[in-house]
Amino acid sequence: MTAPTPAVLDLLGSFAPDQLPAYVYDLAALRTHAAAVRAALPAPVELYYAAKANPEPPLLAALAPYVDGYEVSSGGELAHVAAAVPGRRLAFGAPGKTPAELAAARAAGVHRVHVESLHELRMLGERTAAPGPGGGDSRTDVLLRVNLPVADGSLTGSSLAMGGRPAPFGLDPADAAEGAGLLAGGAYPRLRLRGFHAHLASGLEAPRLLGVARSVVAGALRLADRAGLGTRGLEVNVGGGMAVDYAAPEARFDWHTYGAGLGRLAAGYPGLTLRVEPGRALTAYCGWYATEVLDVKRSHGEEFAVVRGGTHHLRTPATKGHDQPCTVHPAPRPWPHPWPRPAARGSEVTVAGQLCTPKDVLARGVRAAGLRAGDLVVFSLAGAYAWNISHHGFLMHPHPGFHFLDGPG
């Protein structure tokens, strides 16, 4: 939803000015959404949450009943998520893994390691502990991440392409075939090849993302066949990339169409496990970033609302080049000064933050007739890639508060 729930507004209205900006997360709304996503995915499809989207421990815990595991992308994320949701399955991805991170993954008993290069494969194979005595199996299970070629135009419309073209992610198909052959041939007896991974793009709607999934499965099956592997027991991780539309915040990714398509795809290959790893599409909708208008000013015919905080707290619009959806709410407290409140004269304002850079803009063309200093601006779709990707230290402004609502509202 775009507008904050009544419970969120009640909470914000109780804050003193120095308690803003603040992030507010609705855990009940997150659970409802996650349950709907889980219900839309048939049994052969596993659901992992990409923790990089938002690793706040209460969000990780709220998702636990609905996900099969969590994808982590660094040694720091590995330790953080393992502590927040102990005992849950973890998949460790990302390029440039260090020897210390690989050792930490082994020590933590990571469910799957997504191997990104032949060098990483060799490093993992050489350093992994040997199978234990007495028949115990301590092998490390791996998926080879592959940068697969895709049909022309199949990634059109993606907001971020990480494959299908030159990129630092994954192995070229020839290298993946070599790696699969080495693993299948016993070159690294301490490793076990479980399947393949390919996250090629983000920001795609369900029909196009299904087409990408079909290409990924076809490529994975070709590699499995060359390595002498069957489909039974084979795992193919088709990644995330589900669209979140910041220009139409009421719209949602069509999980029912996507889940039904993945179910049909898996049904054609008995014993095949498909896995998806959404991040933004799970948590974006449960979070709001709220702040106070400090000043309203006119410059060369354009009006600006300057707010507490800015893109050092909520970097999403600067990163993606969009206007963060928001709503404006009347000041919850009396104006404390003897002079009139600065107020917008027109119907639209640009919402800017406190940083000494013209790039510190959260939203343009915000319809806010009558907006005044002291009013609240509440940004929606702030539950993913928001605080955790922002440049917190720039200008040393105070950090926002963090609040988690767990009841109706």
C-alpha positions in Angstrom: 0.0 0.0 0.0 1.1 3.6 -0.5 -0.4 5.3 2.6 0.7 4.2 6.0 -1.7 2.2 8.1 -3.5 3.9 11.0 -1.2 2.2 13.5 1.8 3.6 11.7 0.4 7.1 11.7 -0.6 6.8 15.4 3.0 5.8 16.2 4.4 8.7 14.2 2.1 11.2 15.7 3.5 10.3 19.2 7.1 11.1 18.2 8.9 14.2 19.3 10.8 16.0 16.4 14.1 14.5 17.5 12.6 11.0 17.1 12.4 11.6 13.3 13.3 10.4 10.8 12.2 6.9 11.6 11.7 3.6 9.8 8.5 1.7 10.7 8.0 -1.9 9.7 4.6 -3.7 9.8 5.5 -7.3 10.6 1.8 -8.4 10.4 1.6 -7.1 6.8 4.9 -8.8 6.0 3.6 -12.2 7.3 0.4 -11.8 5.3 2.3 -11.1 2.1 4.9 -13.8 2.7 2.1 -16.4 3.3 0.4 -15.4 0.0 3.7 -15.8 -1.9 4.4 -19.2 -0.3 0.9 -20.4 -1.2 1.4 -19.4 -4.8 4.5 -21.5 -5.2 3.9 -25.3 -5.7 5.7 -27.9 -3.8 8.6 -28.5 -6.2 9.6 -24.8 -5.8 11.6 -23.7 -2.8 11.5 -20.1 -1.5 14.7 -18.5 -0.1 14.8 -14.9 1.1 17.7 -12.8 -0.2 18.8 -11.2 3.1 20.7 -8.4 1.4 17.3 -6.7 0.7 16.8 -6.1 4.4 18.6 -8.0 7.1 16.8 -6.6 10.2 16.4 -9.5 12.6 12.7 -9.0 13.3 12.0 -9.2 9.5 14.2 -12.3 9.2 12.3 -13.9 12.1 8.9 -12.9 10.7 9.7 -14.6 7.4 10.9 -17.8 9.0 7.6 -19.8 8.8 7.2 -19.1 5.1 10.7 -19.5 3.6 12.8 -22.6 3.1 16.0 -20.7 3.8 17.9 -17.5 3.4 20.5 -16.4 0.8 23.5 -14.5 2.2 26.2 -12.7 0.3 29.1 -12.2 2.7 30.7 -13.6 5.8 29.1 -10.7 7.7 25.7 -11.6 6.4 26.3 -15.2 7.1 27.1 -14.6 10.8 24.2 -12.1 11.2 21.5 -14.3 9.7 22.7 -17.4 11.4 22.4 -15.6 14.7 19.0 -14.0 13.9 17.3 -17.3 12.7 19.5 -20.1 14.1 19.2 -23.5 12.5 17.8 -22.3 9.3 19.1 -23.3 5.8 21.6 -20.8 4.3 22.8 -20.4 0.8 26.1 -18.5 0.4 26.4 -16.6 -2.9 28.2 -13.5 -4.4 31.5 -13.2 -6.2 34.9 -12.6 -4.6 34.5 -14.9 -1.6 37.6 -14.8 0.6 39.2 -17.9 2.1 38.0 -16.8 5.5 34.4 -16.5 4.3 34.5 -20.0 2.7 35.9 -21.4 6.0 33.1 -19.7 7.9 30.5 -21.1 5.5 31.9 -24.6 6.1 32.0 -24.1 9.8 28.4 -22.9 9.8 27.2 -25.9 7.8 25.9 -23.7 5.0 23.3 -25.6 3.0 24.6 -24.6 -0.4 27.6 -22.6 -1.6 27.1 -20.9 -4.9 30.4 -21.2 -6.7 31.2 -18.2 -8.9 34.5 -19.2 -10.7 36.9 -22.1 -11.3 39.3 -20.4 -8.9 36.7 -20.3 -6.2 35.9 -24.0 -6.9 39.5 -25.0 -6.5 39.9 -22.9 -3.4 36.8 -24.5 -1.9 37.8 -28.0 -2.9 41.3 -27.8 -1.5 40.3 -26.3 1.8 37.1 -28.3 2.6 37.4 -30.9 5.4 37.6 -34.5 4.3 34.6 -36.8 4.9 34.6 -37.9 8.5 35.4 -41.4 9.8 32.6 -43.9 10.3 30.7 -43.1 7.2 29.8 -39.6 8.1 29.4 -37.3 5.1 30.8 -33.8 5.6 31.0 -32.8 2.0 30.2 -29.3 1.0 27.2 -29.0 -1.3 27.6 -26.6 -4.2 25.7 -25.0 -7.0 27.6 -23.6 -9.9 26.5 -20.1 -10.7 26.3 -19.7 -14.5 26.2 -16.5 -16.6 24.0 -18.1 -19.3 23.3 -16.5 -22.7 19.6 -15.6 -23.1 17.5 -15.0 -26.1 17.7 -11.5 -27.5 15.2 -9.2 -25.8 14.3 -11.6 -23.0 15.9 -9.3 -20.4 14.3 -6.2 -21.9 12.6 -4.1 -19.3 14.9 -5.3 -16.4 16.0 -2.7 -14.0 19.3 -4.4 -13.4 20.9 -7.0 -15.6 23.5 -9.2 -13.9 23.9 -11.9 -16.6 23.3 -12.7 -20.3 26.2 -10.3 -21.1 29.7 -9.6 -19.8 29.5 -9.4 -16.0 31.6 -10.3 -12.9 28.9 -12.7 -11.8 29.1 -16.5 -12.3 30.9 -18.7 -14.7 30.8 -18.6 -18.5 29.0 -21.8 -19.8 32.3 -23.3 -20.9 33.8 -22.8 -17.5 30.7 -24.1 -15.8 30.9 -27.2 -18.0 34.5 -27.7 -16.9 33.6 -27.2 -13.3 30.7 -29.6 -13.5 33.0 -32.2 -15.1 35.6 -31.9 -12.4 33.0 -32.3 -9.7 31.2 -35.2 -11.4 34.6 -36.9 -12.1 35.7 -36.8 -8.4 38.4 -34.2 -8.8 37.2 -32.6 -5.5 35.8 -35.5 -3.4 35.1 -33.1 -0.5 32.6 -31.3 -2.7 29.3 -32.4 -4.1 27.6 -30.8 -7.1 23.9 -30.3 -6.4 23.0 -28.2 -9.4 23.2 -24.8 -10.9 22.3 -21.2 -10.1 21.6 -18.2 -12.4 20.3 -14.9 -11.3 20.3 -12.9 -14.6 18.2 -9.8 -14.0 16.0 -7.8 -11.6 12.8 -5.9 -12.1 10.9 -8.2 -14.5 7.2 -9.0 -14.5 6.0 -12.5 -14.2 5.6 -13.5 -17.9 9.1 -12.3 -18.8 10.6 -13.7 -15.6 9.1 -17.1 -16.5 10.8 -16.9 -19.9 14.1 -16.3 -18.2 13.5 -19.3 -15.8 12.8 -21.5 -18.8 16.1 -20.4 -20.3 17.9 -21.0 -17.1 16.5 -24.5 -16.7 17.3 -25.4 -20.3 20.9 -24.3 -19.8 21.2 -26.1 -16.5 19.9 -29.3 -18.0 22.5 -29.1 -20.8 25.3 -28.7 -18.3 23.9 -31.5 -16.2 23.7 -33.8 -19.2 27.3 -33.0 -20.2 28.4 -33.9 -16.7 26.4 -37.2 -16.7 23.9 -36.0 -14.2 20.2 -36.8 -14.3 17.4 -34.6 -13.4 16.4 -36.5 -10.3 17.9 -34.7 -7.4 19.1 -31.9 -9.5 18.6 -28.3 -8.2 18.2 -25.2 -10.3 18.1 -21.9 -8.6 16.6 -19.3 -11.0 17.3 -16.4 -8.7 15.0 -13.5 -7.8 14.3 -10.4 -9.9 10.6 -10.0 -9.3 9.4 -6.5 -10.3 8.5 -3.9 -7.6 7.0 -0.8 -9.3 7.8 2.4 -7.5 5.8 4.4 -10.0 2.7 2.2 -9.2 3.1 1.2 -5.6 -0.3 -0.4 -5.4 0.7 -3.0 -8.0 2.2 -6.3 -7.0 4.2 -8.9 -8.9 1.8 -11.7 -10.1 3.0 -14.5 -7.9 0.1 -16.8 -9.0 1.1 -16.7 -12.7 4.7 -17.1 -11.8 4.2 -20.0 -9.4 1.9 -21.8 -11.8 4.4 -21.4 -14.6 7.2 -22.7 -12.4 5.1 -25.6 -11.4 4.5 -26.6 -15.0 8.2 -26.2 -15.8 9.2 -28.5 -12.9 6.5 -31.0 -13.7 8.3 -31.7 -17.0 11.4 -33.0 -15.2 10.5 -35.5 -12.4 12.8 -35.1 -9.4 13.9 -31.5 -10.4 13.9 -28.9 -7.6 13.5 -25.3 -8.5 14.5 -22.5 -6.1 13.7 -18.8 -6.2 15.4 -16.1 -4.1 13.3 -12.9 -3.9 14.4 -10.1 -1.7 12.8 -6.7 -2.5 9.5 -8.3 -3.7 9.0 -9.8 -0.2 9.9 -7.0 2.2 9.6 -3.7 0.2 5.9 -3.3 1.0 6.1 -3.6 4.8 8.3 -0.6 5.5 7.9 3.2 5.7 10.5 6.0 6.1 8.9 8.9 7.9 10.3 12.4 8.4 9.4 16.0 9.2 9.4 19.0 6.8 12.0 21.4 8.1 11.5 24.2 5.5 9.6 25.1 2.4 11.4 27.3 -0.1 11.1 28.6 -3.6 14.0 28.5 -6.1 13.8 29.7 -9.7 10.1 28.9 -9.9 10.3 25.5 -8.2 9.3 24.7 -4.7 11.3 22.5 -2.3 10.3 20.8 0.9 13.5 20.2 2.9 13.1 17.3 5.3 15.1 15.8 8.1 17.3 13.0 6.8 17.5 12.3 3.1 19.2 9.9 0.8 21.9 9.0 3.4 19.0 7.2 5.1 16.9 6.2 2.1 19.2 5.8 -0.9 16.8 3.8 -3.0 15.5 6.7 -5.2 19.0 7.9 -5.9 20.2 4.4 -6.7 17.3 3.5 -9.0 16.7 7.0 -10.4 13.1 7.2 -9.4 10.8 9.2 -7.2 10.0 7.4 -3.9 6.3 7.2 -3.5 5.1 9.2 -0.5 2.1 10.7 1.3 1.9 14.0 3.2 0.2 14.3 6.6 -0.6 17.4 8.7 1.8 18.5 11.4 1.0 16.4 14.6 2.0 19.3 17.0 1.7 23.1 17.2 4.2 25.3 15.4 6.8 26.3 18.0 7.8 29.7 16.5 6.3 33.2 16.5 6.5 33.6 12.7 4.2 31.9 10.2 5.1 28.4 8.9 6.8 28.4 5.6 4.2 26.9 3.2 4.0 25.7 -0.4 2.2 28.1 -2.7 1.8 25.7 -5.6 0.4 22.2 -6.0 3.7 20.3 -6.3 7.0 20.2 -4.5 10.3 18.5 -4.7 11.2 16.7 -1.5 14.9 17.1 -0.7 17.1 16.1 2.2 19.7 17.8 4.4 22.8 16.8 2.4 25.1 19.3 0.7 24.5 17.8 -2.8 21.9 18.3 -5.4 21.5 14.6 -5.7 19.9 14.4 -2.3 16.4 14.3 -3.7 13.8 11.7 -2.5 10.9 12.6 -4.8 9.9 15.2 -7.4 6.5 16.4 -8.5 4.9 15.5 -5.1 1.3 16.7 -5.0 1.3 18.6 -1.7 -0.8 21.8 -2.0 -0.7 23.6 1.3 2.3 21.7 2.6 3.9 23.5 5.6 7.0 23.1 7.7 6.3 20.7 10.5 4.1 18.4 8.3 5.1 14.7 8.0 6.2 13.0 4.8 5.9 9.2 4.8 7.7 7.3 2.1 6.3 3.8 1.2 8.0 0.8 -0.3 10.9 1.4 2.1 11.2 -2.2 3.4 14.0 -3.2 1.1 17.3 -1.8 -0.2 16.8 1.3 1.9 18.7 2.0 5.1 21.1 -1.0 4.6 22.4 0.4 1.3 22.6 4.0 2.3 25.8 6.1 3.0 25.1 6.6 6.7 28.2 8.5 7.7 28.1 11.3 5.1 27.8 14.7 7.0 27.3 12.7 10.3 23.6 13.4 10.7 21.8 11.3 13.4 20.7 7.8 12.4 16.9 7.2 12.1 14.9 5.3 14.6 13.7 1.7 13.9 10.3 0.5 15.0 8.5 -2.8 14.5 4.7 -3.1 14.7 3.3 -6.5 15.2 -0.4 -6.0 15.6 -3.4 -5.1 13.5 -3.6 -1.7 11.9 
